[in-house]
Amino acid sequence: MDVEVVNFKDKFEKLDGAHEYRVVAQMNYYYFKIVKAKRTFIWHHHPETDESFVVIEGNLKIDLKNKTLNLQKGDMVVIPRGVEHRPRCNAECHLLLIEPAQTLNTGNKVTDETDTDIEWI
Amino acid sequence: MDVEVVNFKDKFEKLDGAHEYRVVAQMNYYYFKIVKAKRTFIWHHHPETDESFVVIEGNLKIDLKNKTLNLQKGDMVVIPRGVEHRPRCNAECHLLLIEPAQTLNTGNKVTDETDTDIEWI
């Protein structure tokens, strides 16, 4: 089995488009996924799992029903299962998501933004 | 339920000693653990799980049986279940480990370096 270091700068340089999720690593049944984001995402929740966000570059706000989280480069947060949230960023930010492999980006909703075809990079 | 952003600089500033593991976040049954390391650790493996390393500050080498991984600040790697590895760093490095909550730092071995009393920070 080959074991390779993941360098996020290299991975993000290979990733052209915004809002395209790519898998960079797997730990048991969890994926480490990267995405370049520049949008106000939809309100959603994940009925079956917690979800982890790590900001690799830029800033990310995550609206919750009772407050807004402000994540700077290098910060992380775990959004608990079932908690409604809306990630948003006006300027491009580079995100790492850690969650079970089968987790849908749009959680409990299926919209034009739902991405079910996630490739490795 | 309170949802808080984790800032790693703040967390590491609160952590005095080397080789003391602290939990900073939980995702389902997985812990995000931080540790300041400056040592050559023991050879070990985790029979039951993959294990993720992220370098927050400094550099980390992880010896495998067939090669040595070199992780710089910001890099990550997943060591697969059952793969023998030996993390080491001559200068202090700040690490984030992601693994199931019950994972022993020394894997399949119990030594003076085994840490079973892991607190939140």
gemmi code that builds the backbone of each chain (N, CA, C; Angstrom):
import gemmi

chains = {
    "A": [
        ("MET", (0.835, -1.199, 0.000), (0.000, 0.000, 0.000), (0.870, 1.250, 0.000)),
        ("ASP", (0.537, 2.174, -0.887), (1.338, 3.382, -0.979), (0.786, 4.450, -0.041)),
        ("VAL", (1.692, 5.083, 0.645), (1.297, 6.122, 1.593), (1.943, 7.416, 1.134)),
        ("GLU", (1.128, 8.425, 0.824), (1.653, 9.665, 0.257), (1.255, 10.875, 1.088)),
        ("VAL", (2.196, 11.786, 1.236), (1.918, 13.052, 1.906), (1.001, 13.898, 1.026)),
        ("VAL", (0.037, 14.543, 1.642), (-0.855, 15.475, 0.945), (-0.386, 16.900, 1.217)),
        ("ASN", (-0.016, 17.595, 0.136), (0.317, 19.009, 0.248), (-0.856, 19.800, -0.335)),
        ("PHE", (-1.483, 20.589, 0.507), (-2.728, 21.232, 0.083), (-2.509, 22.256, -1.023)),
        ("LYS", (-1.378, 22.957, -0.970), (-1.105, 23.939, -2.024), (-1.072, 23.246, -3.391)),
        ("ASP", (-0.364, 22.123, -3.450), (-0.314, 21.358, -4.705), (-1.703, 20.914, -5.135)),
        ("LYS", (-2.473, 20.431, -4.201), (-3.808, 19.921, -4.547), (-4.703, 21.047, -5.063)),
        ("PHE", (-4.666, 22.188, -4.385), (-5.528, 23.291, -4.827), (-5.073, 23.861, -6.167)),
        ("GLU", (-3.774, 23.790, -6.446), (-3.300, 24.269, -7.756), (-3.839, 23.406, -8.899)),
        ("LYS", (-4.095, 22.143, -8.605), (-4.632, 21.240, -9.641), (-6.137, 21.394, -9.834)),
        ("LEU", (-6.750, 22.104, -8.925), (-8.208, 22.198, -8.913), (-8.625, 23.517, -9.555)),
        ("ASP", (-9.191, 23.433, -10.767), (-9.504, 24.646, -11.508), (-10.765, 25.346, -10.997)),
        ("GLY", (-11.829, 24.635, -11.031), (-13.114, 25.287, -10.854), (-13.509, 25.491, -9.403)),
        ("ALA", (-14.401, 26.454, -9.213), (-14.983, 26.642, -7.886), (-16.094, 25.608, -7.687)),
        ("HIS", (-16.308, 25.248, -6.439), (-17.435, 24.387, -6.044), (-17.357, 22.993, -6.639)),
        ("GLU", (-16.131, 22.584, -6.949), (-15.910, 21.190, -7.352), (-15.195, 20.488, -6.206)),
        ("TYR", (-15.823, 19.509, -5.658), (-15.261, 18.784, -4.519), (-14.323, 17.698, -5.015)),
        ("ARG", (-13.191, 17.570, -4.379), (-12.246, 16.512, -4.714), (-11.743, 15.848, -3.436)),
        ("VAL", (-11.555, 14.548, -3.526), (-11.059, 13.789, -2.380), (-9.537, 13.769, -2.416)),
        ("VAL", (-8.897, 14.101, -1.285), (-7.430, 14.076, -1.220), (-6.908, 12.973, -0.303)),
        ("ALA", (-7.762, 12.434, 0.551), (-7.312, 11.376, 1.461), (-8.529, 10.671, 2.040)),
        ("GLN", (-8.283, 9.445, 2.470), (-9.345, 8.673, 3.120), (-8.814, 8.093, 4.417)),
        ("MET", (-9.616, 8.190, 5.462), (-9.294, 7.586, 6.762), (-10.481, 6.712, 7.140)),
        ("ASN", (-10.297, 5.422, 7.155), (-11.411, 4.501, 7.382), (-12.537, 4.850, 6.410)),
        ("TYR", (-13.726, 5.136, 6.909), (-14.843, 5.446, 6.003), (-15.052, 6.945, 5.837)),
        ("TYR", (-14.044, 7.707, 6.176), (-14.135, 9.163, 6.073), (-13.280, 9.667, 4.911)),
        ("TYR", (-13.806, 10.708, 4.256), (-13.044, 11.384, 3.211), (-12.538, 12.733, 3.716)),
        ("PHE", (-11.355, 13.095, 3.246), (-10.851, 14.459, 3.325), (-11.090, 15.062, 1.940)),
        ("LYS", (-11.948, 16.061, 1.870), (-12.337, 16.648, 0.591), (-11.941, 18.116, 0.549)),
        ("ILE", (-11.475, 18.568, -0.605), (-11.159, 19.986, -0.755), (-12.128, 20.623, -1.738)),
        ("VAL", (-12.330, 21.915, -1.559), (-13.174, 22.674, -2.476), (-12.765, 24.143, -2.413)),
        ("LYS", (-12.802, 24.789, -3.581), (-12.663, 26.249, -3.629), (-14.067, 26.830, -3.616)),
        ("ALA", (-14.349, 27.658, -2.656), (-15.704, 28.175, -2.512), (-15.724, 29.686, -2.645)),
        ("LYS", (-16.773, 30.175, -3.275), (-17.033, 31.621, -3.324), (-18.526, 31.789, -3.566)),
        ("ARG", (-19.272, 31.626, -2.507), (-20.730, 31.702, -2.650), (-21.370, 31.664, -1.263)),
        ("THR", (-22.614, 32.028, -1.266), (-23.442, 31.781, -0.090), (-24.174, 30.481, -0.344)),
        ("PHE", (-23.839, 29.493, 0.445), (-24.400, 28.161, 0.234), (-25.824, 28.111, 0.803)),
        ("ILE", (-26.489, 26.988, 0.599), (-27.864, 26.860, 1.106), (-27.866, 26.470, 2.586)),
        ("TRP", (-28.920, 26.813, 3.261), (-29.149, 26.293, 4.609), (-29.414, 24.793, 4.497)),
        ("HIS", (-28.736, 24.019, 5.329), (-28.973, 22.575, 5.322), (-28.428, 21.985, 6.618)),
        ("HIS", (-28.713, 20.723, 6.821), (-28.084, 19.996, 7.924), (-27.827, 18.572, 7.462)),
        ("HIS", (-27.016, 17.872, 8.253), (-26.714, 16.476, 7.947), (-27.364, 15.618, 9.031)),
        ("PRO", (-28.428, 14.917, 8.648), (-29.189, 14.188, 9.676), (-28.404, 13.057, 10.325)),
        ("GLU", (-27.358, 12.563, 9.627), (-26.716, 11.334, 10.072), (-25.280, 11.521, 10.564)),
        ("THR", (-24.738, 12.721, 10.474), (-23.320, 12.849, 10.825), (-22.913, 14.266, 11.198)),
        ("ASP", (-21.880, 14.354, 12.042), (-21.151, 15.608, 12.221), (-20.338, 15.872, 10.950)),
        ("GLU", (-19.906, 17.131, 10.799), (-19.133, 17.514, 9.614), (-18.047, 18.499, 10.050)),
        ("SER", (-16.818, 18.271, 9.580), (-15.701, 19.137, 9.975), (-15.266, 20.032, 8.824)),
        ("PHE", (-15.054, 21.305, 9.133), (-14.537, 22.290, 8.188), (-13.178, 22.773, 8.679)),
        ("VAL", (-12.200, 22.823, 7.783), (-10.910, 23.442, 8.071), (-10.644, 24.458, 6.963)),
        ("VAL", (-10.280, 25.686, 7.349), (-9.998, 26.720, 6.348), (-8.507, 26.682, 6.004)),
        ("ILE", (-8.212, 26.351, 4.755), (-6.815, 26.261, 4.304), (-6.318, 27.631, 3.829)),
        ("GLU", (-7.172, 28.358, 3.117), (-6.857, 29.738, 2.691), (-8.134, 30.565, 2.747)),
        ("GLY", (-7.983, 31.829, 3.101), (-9.124, 32.731, 3.093), (-9.923, 32.679, 4.384)),
        ("ASN", (-11.117, 33.152, 4.292), (-12.006, 33.221, 5.458), (-13.353, 32.606, 5.094)),
        ("LEU", (-13.980, 32.023, 6.081), (-15.294, 31.415, 5.869), (-16.210, 31.799, 7.026)),
        ("LYS", (-17.399, 32.201, 6.675), (-18.429, 32.377, 7.702), (-19.384, 31.194, 7.603)),
        ("ILE", (-19.830, 30.738, 8.750), (-20.879, 29.718, 8.765), (-22.007, 30.244, 9.646)),
        ("ASP", (-23.130, 30.525, 9.007), (-24.292, 30.964, 9.775), (-24.929, 29.766, 10.453)),
        ("LEU", (-25.194, 29.918, 11.734), (-26.044, 28.978, 12.471), (-27.329, 29.734, 12.791)),
        ("LYS", (-28.292, 29.072, 13.342), (-29.562, 29.744, 13.607), (-29.416, 30.818, 14.693)),
        ("ASN", (-28.452, 30.631, 15.598), (-28.324, 31.578, 16.715), (-27.063, 32.435, 16.684)),
        ("LYS", (-26.164, 32.192, 15.716), (-24.946, 33.013, 15.628), (-24.236, 32.719, 14.318)),
        ("THR", (-23.214, 33.512, 14.049), (-22.383, 33.282, 12.861), (-20.960, 32.975, 13.309)),
        ("LEU", (-20.418, 31.880, 12.804), (-19.034, 31.509, 13.073), (-18.131, 32.185, 12.053)),
        ("ASN", (-17.002, 32.711, 12.521), (-16.021, 33.339, 11.627), (-14.737, 32.524, 11.666)),
        ("LEU", (-14.448, 31.866, 10.591), (-13.236, 31.045, 10.534), (-12.191, 31.740, 9.680)),
        ("GLN", (-11.020, 31.921, 10.266), (-9.874, 32.455, 9.538), (-9.016, 31.292, 9.044)),
        ("LYS", (-8.053, 31.625, 8.215), (-7.110, 30.611, 7.723), (-6.556, 29.783, 8.889)),
        ("GLY", (-6.649, 28.491, 8.766), (-6.102, 27.606, 9.783), (-7.103, 27.181, 10.838)),
        ("ASP", (-8.235, 27.854, 10.911), (-9.240, 27.492, 11.918), (-10.058, 26.286, 11.463)),
        ("MET", (-10.677, 25.626, 12.435), (-11.593, 24.525, 12.115), (-12.828, 24.587, 12.998)),
        ("VAL", (-13.848, 23.880, 12.578), (-15.039, 23.728, 13.412), (-15.717, 22.421, 13.030)),
        ("VAL", (-16.358, 21.824, 14.013), (-17.202, 20.664, 13.746), (-18.658, 21.093, 13.897)),
        ("ILE", (-19.418, 20.941, 12.821), (-20.861, 21.213, 12.885), (-21.550, 19.906, 13.271)),
        ("PRO", (-22.210, 19.906, 14.420), (-22.802, 18.637, 14.879), (-23.948, 18.171, 13.979)),
        ("ARG", (-24.151, 16.905, 13.997), (-25.266, 16.265, 13.305), (-26.565, 17.008, 13.593)),
        ("GLY", (-27.307, 17.278, 12.544), (-28.633, 17.861, 12.726), (-28.667, 19.367, 12.880)),
        ("VAL", (-27.510, 20.006, 12.985), (-27.483, 21.463, 13.192), (-27.540, 22.191, 11.842)),
        ("GLU", (-28.559, 23.026, 11.675), (-28.707, 23.815, 10.447), (-27.531, 24.782, 10.313)),
        ("HIS", (-26.970, 24.855, 9.115), (-25.848, 25.765, 8.895), (-25.827, 26.226, 7.447)),
        ("ARG", (-25.224, 27.376, 7.249), (-25.091, 27.960, 5.910), (-23.692, 28.544, 5.761)),
        ("PRO", (-22.780, 27.824, 5.107), (-21.440, 28.369, 4.850), (-21.526, 29.477, 3.793)),
        ("ARG", (-20.685, 30.492, 3.952), (-20.664, 31.552, 2.936), (-19.337, 32.286, 2.948)),
        ("CYS", (-18.913, 32.718, 1.770), (-17.710, 33.550, 1.661), (-17.854, 34.405, 0.405)),
        ("ASN", (-17.557, 35.692, 0.546), (-17.620, 36.617, -0.593), (-16.390, 36.484, -1.480)),
        ("ALA", (-15.242, 36.293, -0.827), (-13.994, 36.082, -1.563), (-13.695, 34.587, -1.566)),
        ("GLU", (-12.951, 34.148, -2.556), (-12.651, 32.715, -2.646), (-11.945, 32.219, -1.397)),
        ("CYS", (-12.398, 31.098, -0.898), (-11.670, 30.450, 0.199), (-11.456, 28.986, -0.161)),
        ("HIS", (-10.392, 28.439, 0.417), (-10.028, 27.053, 0.162), (-10.348, 26.248, 1.415)),
        ("LEU", (-11.194, 25.265, 1.232), (-11.707, 24.521, 2.381), (-11.308, 23.057, 2.325)),
        ("LEU", (-11.103, 22.517, 3.516), (-10.968, 21.072, 3.701), (-12.176, 20.615, 4.496)),
        ("LEU", (-12.872, 19.625, 3.972), (-14.008, 19.031, 4.674), (-13.628, 17.615, 5.092)),
        ("ILE", (-13.998, 17.243, 6.288), (-13.761, 15.875, 6.754), (-15.104, 15.333, 7.210)),
        ("GLU", (-15.518, 14.238, 6.591), (-16.848, 13.696, 6.883), (-16.934, 12.300, 6.289)),
        ("PRO", (-17.947, 11.532, 6.689), (-18.103, 10.193, 6.106), (-18.195, 10.267, 4.589)),
        ("ALA", (-17.645, 9.286, 3.919), (-17.506, 9.320, 2.461), (-18.831, 9.563, 1.746)),
        ("GLN", (-19.891, 9.071, 2.296), (-21.179, 9.170, 1.583), (-21.932, 10.462, 1.872)),
        ("THR", (-21.332, 11.375, 2.640), (-22.031, 12.603, 3.025), (-22.293, 13.494, 1.807)),
        ("LEU", (-23.516, 13.939, 1.657), (-23.880, 14.870, 0.580), (-23.543, 16.286, 1.004)),
        ("ASN", (-22.990, 17.059, 0.050), (-22.650, 18.446, 0.391), (-23.867, 19.266, 0.799)),
        ("THR", (-25.011, 18.926, 0.234), (-26.226, 19.680, 0.562), (-27.062, 19.009, 1.651)),
        ("GLY", (-26.484, 18.024, 2.299), (-27.115, 17.437, 3.476), (-28.486, 16.867, 3.199)),
        ("ASN", (-29.467, 17.419, 3.899), (-30.837, 16.911, 3.820), (-31.597, 17.425, 2.602)),
        ("LYS", (-30.936, 18.185, 1.731), (-31.612, 18.730, 0.558), (-30.917, 18.267, -0.714)),
        ("VAL", (-31.655, 18.212, -1.797), (-31.063, 17.947, -3.101), (-31.409, 19.130, -4.003)),
        ("THR", (-30.366, 19.826, -4.459), (-30.555, 21.027, -5.277), (-29.586, 20.970, -6.449)),
        ("ASP", (-29.569, 22.036, -7.236), (-28.605, 22.116, -8.340), (-27.171, 22.092, -7.814)),
        ("GLU", (-27.010, 22.434, -6.546), (-25.664, 22.475, -5.965), (-25.225, 21.119, -5.398)),
        ("THR", (-26.116, 20.158, -5.406), (-25.764, 18.830, -4.891), (-24.733, 18.183, -5.810)),
        ("ASP", (-23.662, 17.700, -5.223), (-22.558, 17.123, -5.996), (-22.378, 15.669, -5.567)),
        ("THR", (-22.778, 14.758, -6.448), (-22.694, 13.334, -6.090), (-21.538, 12.636, -6.802)),
        ("ASP", (-20.831, 13.388, -7.624), (-19.781, 12.788, -8.452), (-18.431, 13.343, -8.003)),
        ("ILE", (-17.924, 12.784, -6.925), (-16.718, 13.353, -6.323), (-15.503, 12.500, -6.645)),
        ("GLU", (-14.575, 13.089, -7.370), (-13.377, 12.372, -7.802), (-12.201, 12.634, -6.868)),
        ("TRP", (-11.205, 11.769, -6.970), (-9.938, 12.002, -6.271), (-9.082, 12.983, -7.077)),
        ("ILE", (-8.245, 13.689, -6.368), (-7.295, 14.576, -7.023), (-5.916, 14.348, -6.407)),
    ],
    "B": [
        ("MET", (-26.848, 23.112, 21.853), (-25.450, 22.666, 21.715), (-24.582, 23.839, 21.261)),
        ("ASP", (-23.482, 24.035, 21.923), (-22.616, 25.141, 21.545), (-21.605, 24.678, 20.486)),
        ("VAL", (-21.443, 25.511, 19.490), (-20.524, 25.191, 18.395), (-19.450, 26.274, 18.380)),
        ("GLU", (-18.200, 25.882, 18.573), (-17.126, 26.861, 18.699), (-16.035, 26.619, 17.668)),
        ("VAL", (-15.526, 27.705, 17.131), (-14.383, 27.633, 16.216), (-13.127, 27.252, 17.009)),
        ("VAL", (-12.330, 26.381, 16.428), (-11.040, 26.000, 17.022), (-9.935, 26.772, 16.320)),
        ("ASN", (-9.220, 27.584, 17.110), (-8.039, 28.274, 16.584), (-6.807, 27.568, 17.150)),
        ("PHE", (-6.027, 26.991, 16.268), (-4.942, 26.123, 16.737), (-3.864, 26.888, 17.484)),
        ("LYS", (-3.595, 28.128, 17.058), (-2.587, 28.922, 17.764), (-3.006, 29.100, 19.231)),
        ("ASP", (-4.258, 29.455, 19.435), (-4.757, 29.611, 20.809), (-4.627, 28.308, 21.595)),
        ("LYS", (-4.988, 27.227, 20.964), (-4.964, 25.941, 21.671), (-3.539, 25.555, 22.039)),
        ("PHE", (-2.611, 25.737, 21.097), (-1.226, 25.355, 21.393), (-0.601, 26.274, 22.436)),
        ("GLU", (-1.052, 27.531, 22.490), (-0.528, 28.438, 23.530), (-0.936, 27.989, 24.924)),
        ("LYS", (-2.063, 27.315, 25.011), (-2.535, 26.829, 26.313), (-1.863, 25.530, 26.737)),
        ("LEU", (-1.162, 24.941, 25.805), (-0.587, 23.610, 26.033), (0.886, 23.756, 26.389)),
        ("ASP", (1.199, 23.520, 27.660), (2.570, 23.758, 28.115), (3.536, 22.667, 27.683)),
        ("GLY", (3.231, 21.463, 28.085), (4.232, 20.414, 27.980), (4.288, 19.748, 26.631)),
        ("ALA", (5.450, 19.175, 26.356), (5.583, 18.343, 25.165), (4.968, 16.974, 25.450)),
        ("HIS", (4.472, 16.351, 24.390), (3.975, 14.968, 24.437), (2.765, 14.793, 25.337)),
        ("GLU", (2.029, 15.906, 25.523), (0.745, 15.805, 26.217), (-0.350, 15.978, 25.166)),
        ("TYR", (-1.136, 14.981, 25.003), (-2.204, 15.005, 24.001), (-3.438, 15.680, 24.594)),
        ("ARG", (-4.055, 16.541, 23.806), (-5.289, 17.203, 24.235), (-6.304, 17.151, 23.106)),
        ("VAL", (-7.548, 16.965, 23.455), (-8.627, 16.932, 22.467), (-9.132, 18.346, 22.232)),
        ("VAL", (-9.245, 18.734, 20.963), (-9.773, 20.066, 20.640), (-11.137, 20.003, 19.953)),
        ("ALA", (-11.498, 18.854, 19.429), (-12.794, 18.741, 18.758), (-13.145, 17.269, 18.609)),
        ("GLN", (-14.439, 17.031, 18.459), (-14.918, 15.665, 18.236), (-15.870, 15.662, 17.052)),
        ("MET", (-15.708, 14.701, 16.176), (-16.609, 14.495, 15.031), (-17.092, 13.049, 15.110)),
        ("ASN", (-18.343, 12.853, 15.400), (-18.874, 11.504, 15.618), (-17.990, 10.788, 16.651)),
        ("TYR", (-17.422, 9.656, 16.327), (-16.607, 8.938, 17.307), (-15.114, 9.205, 17.124)),
        ("TYR", (-14.811, 10.276, 16.429), (-13.409, 10.624, 16.178), (-13.011, 11.845, 16.994)),
        ("TYR", (-11.769, 11.829, 17.472), (-11.199, 12.987, 18.142), (-10.219, 13.709, 17.218)),
        ("PHE", (-10.182, 15.033, 17.358), (-9.095, 15.866, 16.848), (-8.207, 16.164, 18.048)),
        ("LYS", (-6.995, 15.671, 18.028), (-6.086, 15.805, 19.167), (-4.852, 16.597, 18.761)),
        ("ILE", (-4.391, 17.457, 19.669), (-3.153, 18.180, 19.384), (-2.055, 17.722, 20.342)),
        ("VAL", (-0.836, 17.854, 19.887), (0.329, 17.512, 20.715), (1.541, 18.284, 20.203)),
        ("LYS", (2.354, 18.731, 21.151), (3.670, 19.287, 20.809), (4.673, 18.142, 20.905)),
        ("ALA", (5.356, 17.884, 19.830), (6.263, 16.738, 19.808), (7.691, 17.180, 19.568)),
        ("LYS", (8.591, 16.511, 20.244), (10.027, 16.688, 19.972), (10.722, 15.410, 20.422)),
        ("ARG", (10.624, 14.420, 19.607), (11.199, 13.135, 19.968), (11.125, 12.185, 18.782)),
        ("THR", (11.877, 11.137, 18.908), (11.702, 10.007, 18.007), (10.790, 9.021, 18.712)),
        ("PHE", (9.631, 8.826, 18.170), (8.628, 7.995, 18.804), (8.949, 6.525, 18.534)),
        ("ILE", (8.173, 5.637, 19.120), (8.414, 4.202, 18.926), (7.788, 3.728, 17.612)),
        ("TRP", (8.339, 2.660, 17.084), (7.687, 1.957, 15.978), (6.411, 1.313, 16.504)),
        ("HIS", (5.325, 1.509, 15.791), (4.066, 0.891, 16.204), (3.095, 0.896, 15.024)),
        ("HIS", (1.990, 0.213, 15.198), (0.902, 0.314, 14.219), (-0.413, 0.275, 14.974)),
        ("HIS", (-1.460, 0.632, 14.260), (-2.803, 0.589, 14.841), (-3.573, -0.528, 14.141)),
        ("PRO", (-3.804, -1.620, 14.866), (-4.413, -2.791, 14.219), (-5.841, -2.538, 13.747)),
        ("GLU", (-6.514, -1.552, 14.347), (-7.951, -1.411, 14.117), (-8.346, -0.164, 13.344)),
        ("THR", (-7.393, 0.718, 13.025), (-7.813, 1.981, 12.403), (-6.699, 2.650, 11.613)),
        ("ASP", (-7.116, 3.427, 10.611), (-6.233, 4.401, 9.988), (-6.022, 5.555, 10.971)),
        ("GLU", (-4.985, 6.349, 10.717), (-4.668, 7.465, 11.612), (-4.193, 8.642, 10.751)),
        ("SER", (-4.731, 9.834, 11.039), (-4.373, 11.015, 10.238), (-3.481, 11.959, 11.029)),
        ("PHE", (-2.441, 12.435, 10.368), (-1.525, 13.435, 10.923), (-1.620, 14.709, 10.083)),
        ("VAL", (-1.731, 15.846, 10.748), (-1.640, 17.144, 10.081), (-0.582, 17.952, 10.828)),
        ("VAL", (0.357, 18.548, 10.084), (1.401, 19.356, 10.720), (0.929, 20.807, 10.789)),
        ("ILE", (0.753, 21.304, 12.003), (0.292, 22.684, 12.200), (1.482, 23.655, 12.224)),
        ("GLU", (2.558, 23.257, 12.855), (3.803, 24.045, 12.859), (4.984, 23.089, 12.827)),
        ("GLY", (6.046, 23.501, 12.141), (7.263, 22.698, 12.135), (7.243, 21.621, 11.070)),
        ("ASN", (8.096, 20.670, 11.250), (8.246, 19.572, 10.296), (8.188, 18.246, 11.043)),
        ("LEU", (7.689, 17.247, 10.365), (7.597, 15.908, 10.963), (8.042, 14.883, 9.937)),
        ("LYS", (8.875, 13.982, 10.388), (9.195, 12.826, 9.559), (8.438, 11.618, 10.117)),
        ("ILE", (7.949, 10.797, 9.227), (7.347, 9.530, 9.654), (8.042, 8.419, 8.882)),
        ("ASP", (8.788, 7.623, 9.637), (9.449, 6.478, 9.010), (8.441, 5.368, 8.787)),
        ("LEU", (8.435, 4.850, 7.563), (7.718, 3.614, 7.260), (8.783, 2.556, 7.004)),
        ("LYS", (8.401, 1.330, 6.819), (9.392, 0.272, 6.620), (10.133, 0.442, 5.298)),
        ("ASN", (9.475, 1.067, 4.295), (10.090, 1.177, 2.972), (10.478, 2.587, 2.552)),
        ("LYS", (10.131, 3.585, 3.380), (10.507, 4.962, 3.045), (10.238, 5.866, 4.232)),
        ("THR", (10.683, 7.117, 4.089), (10.409, 8.112, 5.122), (9.569, 9.229, 4.518)),
        ("LEU", (8.467, 9.543, 5.176), (7.617, 10.651, 4.759), (8.128, 11.932, 5.396)),
        ("ASN", (8.148, 13.013, 4.616), (8.564, 14.318, 5.127), (7.382, 15.264, 5.071)),
        ("LEU", (6.869, 15.621, 6.203), (5.719, 16.525, 6.252), (6.174, 17.903, 6.699)),
        ("GLN", (5.843, 18.902, 5.867), (6.092, 20.297, 6.219), (4.824, 20.879, 6.830)),
        ("LYS", (4.961, 22.076, 7.357), (3.801, 22.781, 7.903), (2.647, 22.766, 6.907)),
        ("GLY", (1.480, 22.346, 7.359), (0.300, 22.341, 6.515), (0.037, 21.026, 5.798)),
        ("ASP", (1.024, 20.156, 5.768), (0.844, 18.868, 5.092), (0.093, 17.878, 5.982)),
        ("MET", (-0.493, 16.892, 5.342), (-1.138, 15.812, 6.093), (-0.842, 14.460, 5.455)),
        ("VAL", (-1.082, 13.417, 6.227), (-0.970, 12.062, 5.692), (-1.885, 11.154, 6.516)),
        ("VAL", (-2.401, 10.146, 5.836), (-3.153, 9.104, 6.537), (-2.297, 7.844, 6.554)),
        ("ILE", (-1.993, 7.374, 7.749), (-1.271, 6.105, 7.885), (-2.317, 4.996, 7.967)),
        ("PRO", (-2.309, 4.095, 6.998), (-3.365, 3.066, 6.996), (-3.238, 2.100, 8.184)),
        ("ARG", (-4.361, 1.559, 8.524), (-4.459, 0.516, 9.546), (-3.392, -0.558, 9.313)),
        ("GLY", (-2.689, -0.909, 10.370), (-1.745, -2.009, 10.288), (-0.372, -1.649, 9.761)),
        ("VAL", (-0.179, -0.424, 9.306), (1.120, -0.038, 8.726), (2.058, 0.466, 9.829)),
        ("GLU", (3.195, -0.192, 9.960), (4.193, 0.198, 10.957), (4.724, 1.593, 10.637)),
        ("HIS", (4.815, 2.428, 11.657), (5.322, 3.785, 11.441), (6.014, 4.297, 12.698)),
        ("ARG", (6.913, 5.255, 12.465), (7.661, 5.867, 13.572), (7.751, 7.366, 13.321)),
        ("PRO", (6.900, 8.163, 13.952), (7.008, 9.622, 13.824), (8.253, 10.119, 14.566)),
        ("ARG", (8.866, 11.153, 13.995), (10.025, 11.737, 14.693), (10.254, 13.167, 14.246)),
        ("CYS", (10.740, 13.974, 15.182), (11.140, 15.346, 14.860), (12.202, 15.764, 15.862)),
        ("ASN", (13.261, 16.387, 15.339), (14.344, 16.869, 16.201), (13.983, 18.195, 16.846)),
        ("ALA", (13.311, 19.040, 16.080), (12.838, 20.322, 16.607), (11.352, 20.171, 16.931)),
        ("GLU", (10.868, 20.994, 17.841), (9.466, 20.877, 18.242), (8.536, 21.071, 17.045)),
        ("CYS", (7.577, 20.215, 16.935), (6.531, 20.426, 15.930), (5.172, 20.307, 16.606)),
        ("HIS", (4.208, 20.989, 16.016), (2.845, 20.995, 16.536), (1.989, 20.153, 15.604)),
        ("LEU", (1.380, 19.135, 16.184), (0.656, 18.166, 15.368), (-0.819, 18.125, 15.714)),
        ("LEU", (-1.600, 17.866, 14.683), (-3.012, 17.528, 14.843), (-3.177, 16.079, 14.419)),
        ("LEU", (-3.768, 15.291, 15.304), (-4.062, 13.896, 14.991), (-5.573, 13.732, 14.888)),
        ("ILE", (-6.025, 12.988, 13.909), (-7.447, 12.697, 13.770), (-7.591, 11.184, 13.718)),
        ("GLU", (-8.357, 10.661, 14.647), (-8.460, 9.209, 14.760), (-9.615, 8.873, 15.692)),
        ("PRO", (-10.071, 7.624, 15.684), (-11.147, 7.252, 16.600), (-10.763, 7.558, 18.056)),
        ("ALA", (-11.760, 7.962, 18.824), (-11.500, 8.467, 20.176), (-10.698, 7.493, 21.036)),
        ("GLN", (-10.909, 6.222, 20.832), (-10.267, 5.236, 21.718), (-8.865, 4.842, 21.258)),
        ("THR", (-8.359, 5.463, 20.193), (-7.062, 5.073, 19.635), (-5.929, 5.386, 20.609)),
        ("LEU", (-5.081, 4.406, 20.866), (-3.908, 4.609, 21.725), (-2.782, 5.222, 20.906)),
        ("ASN", (-2.080, 6.195, 21.501), (-0.981, 6.824, 20.767), (0.111, 5.821, 20.396)),
        ("THR", (0.282, 4.811, 21.226), (1.324, 3.819, 20.957), (0.787, 2.579, 20.234)),
        ("GLY", (-0.462, 2.673, 19.764), (-1.001, 1.621, 18.901), (-1.009, 0.258, 19.558)),
        ("ASN", (-0.303, -0.668, 18.939), (-0.299, -2.054, 19.389), (0.645, -2.304, 20.552)),
        ("LYS", (1.289, -1.258, 21.066), (2.235, -1.429, 22.172), (1.803, -0.599, 23.374)),
        ("VAL", (2.198, -1.035, 24.548), (1.988, -0.228, 25.748), (3.360, 0.005, 26.379)),
        ("THR", (3.739, 1.279, 26.426), (5.060, 1.638, 26.932), (4.906, 2.826, 27.891)),
        ("ASP", (6.029, 3.343, 28.374), (5.979, 4.541, 29.218), (5.385, 5.728, 28.463)),
        ("GLU", (5.415, 5.652, 27.144), (4.905, 6.764, 26.337), (3.408, 6.640, 26.053)),
        ("THR", (2.811, 5.539, 26.468), (1.369, 5.378, 26.242), (0.613, 6.377, 27.095)),
        ("ASP", (-0.324, 7.089, 26.464), (-1.075, 8.143, 27.155), (-2.560, 7.797, 27.073)),
        ("THR", (-3.111, 7.375, 28.208), (-4.522, 6.963, 28.210), (-5.427, 8.018, 28.838)),
        ("ASP", (-4.825, 9.091, 29.321), (-5.586, 10.086, 30.067), (-5.592, 11.386, 29.264)),
        ("ILE", (-6.464, 11.443, 28.271), (-6.431, 12.562, 27.338), (-7.570, 13.522, 27.632)),
        ("GLU", (-7.204, 14.738, 28.029), (-8.191, 15.747, 28.401), (-8.506, 16.661, 27.231)),
        ("TRP", (-9.610, 17.366, 27.362), (-9.946, 18.438, 26.417), (-9.180, 19.707, 26.776)),
        ("ILE", (-8.939, 20.518, 25.786), (-8.307, 21.817, 26.031), (-9.088, 22.872, 25.263)),
    ],
}
model = gemmi.Model(1)
for chain_id, residues in chains.items():
    chain = gemmi.Chain(chain_id)
    for i, (resn, *xyz) in enumerate(residues, 1):
        res = gemmi.Residue()
        res.name, res.seqid = resn, gemmi.SeqId(i, " ")
        for name, pos in zip(("N", "CA", "C"), xyz):
            atom = gemmi.Atom()
            atom.name, atom.element = name, gemmi.Element(name[0])
            atom.pos, atom.b_iso = gemmi.Position(*pos), 0.0
            res.add_atom(atom)
        chain.add_residue(res)
    model.add_chain(chain)
structure = gemmi.Structure()
structure.add_model(model)
structure.setup_entities()
